[in-house]
Amino acid sequence: MNDTMVTLVGNAATAVEHRQTTAGVPVARFRMAATSRRFDRTRECWTDAETSFYTVRSWRGLADNVAASVAVGEPLVVHGRLRVREGEQSPERGGQRWFAAEVDAVAIGHDLSRGTAAFRRVSWARTDLAPPQLAATAETSTVVETETTVTEAEAEAEAEAEATSPPTTAETSEAPAAAPAHKQFA
């Protein structure tokens, strides 16, 4: 398959929404802000370019780990498949065409160039190998918080509805200013 793989460096702009599909598959979703910085030779200082926002989705074990590890404002590195969707708003909402950039994450981690982190391995119980009486009580992960059960179709519809409207001030104001991508040494 010819998927477009991307690596994003930025900050978590919203809290992680952790849910399960009706089939019981965990899914996590959050918005990420990425701001590129450039050195302005005329002013001899670093300047921010425009900020791009991406919706990041993760599934299964990665979703559980993201929900337990990521908070708003934390610097992150996300690697995954880029999907660009487009559509048109209803005439009542202006009828404008919209584009949404989404990343189906393969790996997510904290950006260690901007801070430190302590790794904790999650132990997963293999319920398929346990006797039936133990399988019912086996713990599947150390941290799982489920807010709502949704179908994959409902998650897609929610993402499309979100993409048809511009980000709210709450989404954009929660995003902290991006730290410089490069450090200047004296």
N, C-alpha and C positions, 0 to 999 in steps of 0.2 A: 504494500500500500504506500502511496506517496503522500503521507501526512506532512504538513508543515510544522516542524518542531521548533519551538522558540524557548528562550530563557529570558525571564523578566527579572529585573532587580528593582525593588521599590519598597513601599510600606503597605501594610494592611490598612485599608481605608474604612472598612466596616467590620463589625463583629461577625464571627463565623456563625452561619446558620447550619445547624446539624440536624438532619432528618433521616428517616428511613422510608424506602419505597414500600409499596404494599407487599412486595416479595421479601421484605426484611433486609434489603441491601442498604447499608449506610451511605449517605451522600452529604458532603459538606460544601458550602458555597460562601464566598466572600468577595468583596471588591478590593482591588489592588491599585494603588496609585504609583505611577512610574514617572519621574521627572528627570530628564537628561540635563546635565550641566556642561557648560563649555567655558573655556578660558577666554576672556575678552582681552586681547592684547593691547587695545587702545586704552582701556581703563586699568589694565593689569590686575584683574580680579575674576573670580568665578561668578558666572551668572546662570540663572535657571532658565531653561526653555519651557515650553508648554508641558503641562501634566497630562498624561494619558491614563485613562481608567480602564481596567479589564475586570471581567467577571471570571473568577477562578473556581472551577469545580473539581472535587476529588471524590473518589468512590472507595467503598469497602474499608480495608484497614487504614489506608491513608486518610480517609475521611475521619475516622475515629481519632487518629493521632493529631490531625490538624485541629479538630475541635478541642482537644486537651492541651494543645501547645501554643496556639496563635491567638494574640490579642490585638486590638486596634492600636495602630501606630508602630507596631514592631517591624523592623527591617527584615525583608524576606527575599529569597531567591526561589523562583518558580520555574520549573521546566515541564513542558507539556505540548499538546497539540493545539495549534491555533485554529479557531473557527471564526469566520467573519460572517455575520448574518445581516440581512437587510430586509427592510419592509417599508410600509407606508402607513402613516397615521390615518385615522378616520377623518373624514371631512370636518366633524365637530371639533377635533383637536388640532385643526390647521392643515391636515392633509400633507404634511411634510414627509419626505423620505428620511429614513433613519438607518444607521449602521451600528452594529454592536460587535465588539471584539471579545471573544471568550476563549479561555484556555482550559482544556481538560488536562489536569495536572497528572504527571507521572511521578514527580518528586517535588517536595516543598521543604525548605529549610530556612533557618535564620541566617542572615547575612553576617558572617563572623568578621568581616572587615569593619563593621560598625558596632561591635559589642561581643560579649561572650555568651556561651550557652552551655548547659550541662545536659548531656544525652542520657536518657533513661530508656532501656530496652523494654518493650512491652512483651509479655509472655502470652501467647495465644494457645488456648486449649484446643485440642483436636477432638471434637465431639464425634467425628465419623468413626474413630477407632475405639471410643469408650463403650463400655457395656451400657445397655439401655437405661438402667436405673441411675448411672452416673452421668449420662449424657444430658439428662434433664436438669441437673444441678451444676453442670460445668460452667465456669465463668469464661466468657469468650474474649474479654479484654479487661484491662485494669481500669480504664475510664471510658464510659459511654454515657452521653447525655442525649436523650431523644426528645425533641420538642413535639414533633408532629409526624404522622405517617402520610406520605404523599405518593402518588404514582409518578412514574417517570414522565408520563404525558403531562401531568399537572405541573411538574417541575419545569418542563419545557415551556408550557403556556405562561407560567409565572415569569420566566426569564424573558419571554417575548413581550409580555405586558410591561415589564420593567424597562426593556430596551426602547419601547415606544415613547416613553416620557424621559425628559432630561433628568440628570441627577438632582436630587433635592438638595437644599442647602445643608441639611443634616449630613448627607453623604459626603459632600465636598468639604464641610467645615470640620468634620472629624479627622480628615487626613492631615497629618502634621507635615510641616515643610520637610522636603526630602533632604537628607544629609548629602554632602558632596560625594560624588562617586570617586573623586580623586583627591588625595590630600596634598596640600602644598607644604613643603618643608622649607624651613628658613635656613 
